[in-house]
Amino acid sequence: MKTTLDIDDALLAKAKAQSAREKKSLTCLIEEGLRLRLRKQDPQRAKQRPRKLPIYKGHGGVAPGIDPTCNRAMLEAAGDE
């Protein structure tokens, strides 16, 4: 459906730049924004309880000698660095 909107010039310029960076059409960007805004206001969603995250109760963990608080150590152990 086609429609005409009055959009602030600065906002439109930012939206055009964003759509170019993401290689999306301006229409796609505007529709995405509307969907996000309308989804937050959906009363059904507001009533839903947040999902509980699953908790791993298995055995194991970090191998001995690896510092789990150090990104470099974790990457080296994974072979990514």
Secondary structure, DSSP 8 states (H G I E B T S, - for coil): --------HHHHHHHHHHHHHTT--HHHHHHHHHHHHHHHT-HHHHHS----------S--S-TT--TT-HHHHHHHHT--
